[in-house]
Amino acid sequence: MNFRLQCAAALTAACMMLAPAGHAAQDAFAEAQHEYNTGQYHHAVDTLTAAIANSPDDPALHFLLGQTYFQLREYLRASASFERS
């Protein structure tokens, strides 16, 4: 298994362990995770930003947002999201 695939698998497992508790947050998380897994990073940012507006203390949303920003090479935003997770 190549390194990128291993990282994606590890991220998916970590995100599933941190899955948000609320139904709306779970739906947004699942949608954003699908967008992330299919390389639609900008869409995932939009989905996660909207979900975080409704659930600002949800660590799973912030963690996935950090991963998404990292993929977009927006490292300062990724770091800030990781700190909130």
URDAUR-V102993 format. One record per residue. RES is the residue in three letters. SS is DSSP state (h for helix, s for strand, l for the rest). PHI is phi in whole degrees, 0 to 359 (* if undefined). D_CENTER is the distance of its C-alpha to the mean C-alpha in whole Angstrom. Layout:
res=RES ss=SS phi=PHI d_center=D_CENTER
res=RES ss=SS phi=PHI d_center=D_CENTER
//
This chain:
res=MET ss=l phi=* d_center=23
res=ASN ss=l phi=283 d_center=21
res=PHE ss=h phi=300 d_center=19
res=ARG ss=h phi=296 d_center=16
res=LEU ss=h phi=292 d_center=16
res=GLN ss=h phi=298 d_center=17
res=CYS ss=h phi=296 d_center=14
res=ALA ss=h phi=297 d_center=12
res=ALA ss=h phi=295 d_center=13
res=ALA ss=h phi=295 d_center=13
res=LEU ss=h phi=296 d_center=9
res=THR ss=h phi=298 d_center=9
res=ALA ss=h phi=297 d_center=12
res=ALA ss=h phi=296 d_center=10
res=CYS ss=h phi=294 d_center=7
res=MET ss=h phi=293 d_center=10
res=MET ss=h phi=290 d_center=12
res=LEU ss=l phi=263 d_center=10
res=ALA ss=l phi=309 d_center=10
res=PRO ss=l phi=295 d_center=11
res=ALA ss=l phi=276 d_center=15
res=GLY ss=l phi=287 d_center=16
res=HIS ss=h phi=298 d_center=16
res=ALA ss=h phi=297 d_center=15
res=ALA ss=h phi=294 d_center=12
res=GLN ss=h phi=296 d_center=12
res=ASP ss=h phi=297 d_center=13
res=ALA ss=h phi=295 d_center=10
res=PHE ss=h phi=298 d_center=7
res=ALA ss=h phi=298 d_center=9
res=GLU ss=h phi=296 d_center=10
res=ALA ss=h phi=295 d_center=7
res=GLN ss=h phi=295 d_center=6
res=HIS ss=h phi=297 d_center=10
res=GLU ss=h phi=298 d_center=9
res=TYR ss=h phi=299 d_center=7
res=ASN ss=h phi=295 d_center=10
res=THR ss=l phi=261 d_center=13
res=GLY ss=l phi=80 d_center=12
res=GLN ss=l phi=269 d_center=12
res=TYR ss=h phi=296 d_center=9
res=HIS ss=h phi=294 d_center=11
res=HIS ss=h phi=294 d_center=11
res=ALA ss=h phi=298 d_center=7
res=VAL ss=h phi=299 d_center=8
res=ASP ss=h phi=298 d_center=11
res=THR ss=h phi=297 d_center=9
res=LEU ss=h phi=292 d_center=7
res=THR ss=h phi=298 d_center=10
res=ALA ss=h phi=294 d_center=12
res=ALA ss=h phi=294 d_center=11
res=ILE ss=h phi=293 d_center=11
res=ALA ss=h phi=298 d_center=14
res=ASN ss=h phi=270 d_center=15
res=SER ss=l phi=225 d_center=14
res=PRO ss=l phi=294 d_center=13
res=ASP ss=l phi=258 d_center=14
res=ASP ss=l phi=276 d_center=11
res=PRO ss=h phi=294 d_center=10
res=ALA ss=h phi=296 d_center=7
res=LEU ss=h phi=296 d_center=5
res=HIS ss=h phi=293 d_center=6
res=PHE ss=h phi=296 d_center=5
res=LEU ss=h phi=294 d_center=2
res=LEU ss=h phi=297 d_center=4
res=GLY ss=h phi=299 d_center=6
res=GLN ss=h phi=298 d_center=6
res=THR ss=h phi=294 d_center=6
res=TYR ss=h phi=299 d_center=9
res=PHE ss=h phi=299 d_center=10
res=GLN ss=h phi=296 d_center=11
res=LEU ss=l phi=276 d_center=12
res=ARG ss=l phi=63 d_center=14
res=GLU ss=l phi=258 d_center=14
res=TYR ss=h phi=292 d_center=14
res=LEU ss=h phi=293 d_center=15
res=ARG ss=h phi=292 d_center=12
res=ALA ss=h phi=300 d_center=10
res=SER ss=h phi=300 d_center=13
res=ALA ss=h phi=297 d_center=13
res=SER ss=h phi=292 d_center=9
res=PHE ss=h phi=297 d_center=10
res=GLU ss=h phi=295 d_center=13
res=ARG ss=h phi=279 d_center=12
res=SER ss=l phi=278 d_center=10
//
